[in-house]
């Protein structure tokens, strides 16, 4: 097994992908809108991926709600953005927490029915007044305690729905002034200021999985972004924040990884080198999303077999979610919407 989560180009596994995946045995896969046509097709795809691997495995998706949702109407329902729960928290914190839990449960049940095992949710990024809108309403808000409370409720709900949650973007994306999909964010905040960003991740450091941020924090490591930094991963994420679950990179295809940082470092062009560098820095898994076959080949050729520590974390994460009992989805949705109506 190789320490990579890979994407697919389309709604079925192509012949070339089938051969590559069988030979390389990636640890898991990630799906996007291009892979999801309707419920029957999606279930057939996730069944095929599981059959190809010969085991239960992480099949990821970004189903946050709001503007980041891979499953959309008419085949799947709309889900609210995180900011809706943050707004309710202003007037009724306990109701907001319950609404977030119900929303997580509904999301989990929908994904579980589709054969998807992992949702890249919740965001624990604390919103910052000067931050780029790439986070924006995807955040629960600007108060770390609120973000942690609503993040915990979302994680609990996903678990009840039978799906594994991923906290992101550790150690915090809220202060970024640019979009890391397009540029390299450089955050010059002091260590004391960054403590505010770390707080929700520290509170939820028992989460099963986390995703790194492609951001340079000059107070932590001025040379490299968090994804590529042994200092940030070892000293900040693993030691100071105390996260010991499965740590994956954000997407290796994002342009932040190809841009030199303030000290002239960080830029890594080749996809094999990107994957190897993030693994050497301490990530358990390299995430590649585009489904570009040549890029995947470069990753497969570069990375070693998954380590024993990463395997143990992966196995523990796969046992984290519960098997959902029968649930009245309509009733759960009505409860959530009634709570949100008060926000």
Secondary structure as GFF3:
##gff-version 3
##sequence-region A 1 343
A	DSSP	beta_strand	2	6	.	.	.	ID=ss1
A	DSSP	alpha_helix	15	24	.	.	.	ID=ss2
A	DSSP	beta_strand	26	31	.	.	.	ID=ss3
A	DSSP	three_ten_helix	33	35	.	.	.	ID=ss4
A	DSSP	alpha_helix	39	53	.	.	.	ID=ss5
A	DSSP	beta_strand	58	61	.	.	.	ID=ss6
A	DSSP	beta_strand	63	65	.	.	.	ID=ss7
A	DSSP	beta_strand	68	69	.	.	.	ID=ss8
A	DSSP	alpha_helix	82	91	.	.	.	ID=ss9
A	DSSP	alpha_helix	93	113	.	.	.	ID=ss10
A	DSSP	beta_strand	118	119	.	.	.	ID=ss11
A	DSSP	three_ten_helix	136	138	.	.	.	ID=ss12
A	DSSP	alpha_helix	144	160	.	.	.	ID=ss13
A	DSSP	beta_strand	164	170	.	.	.	ID=ss14
A	DSSP	beta_strand	185	187	.	.	.	ID=ss15
A	DSSP	alpha_helix	191	203	.	.	.	ID=ss16
A	DSSP	beta_strand	209	212	.	.	.	ID=ss17
A	DSSP	beta_strand	215	217	.	.	.	ID=ss18
A	DSSP	three_ten_helix	226	228	.	.	.	ID=ss19
A	DSSP	alpha_helix	230	231	.	.	.	ID=ss20
A	DSSP	pi_helix	232	240	.	.	.	ID=ss21
A	DSSP	beta_strand	246	251	.	.	.	ID=ss22
A	DSSP	three_ten_helix	255	258	.	.	.	ID=ss23
A	DSSP	alpha_helix	271	281	.	.	.	ID=ss24
A	DSSP	beta_strand	285	288	.	.	.	ID=ss25
A	DSSP	alpha_helix	293	302	.	.	.	ID=ss26
A	DSSP	alpha_helix	308	318	.	.	.	ID=ss27
A	DSSP	alpha_helix	329	340	.	.	.	ID=ss28
###
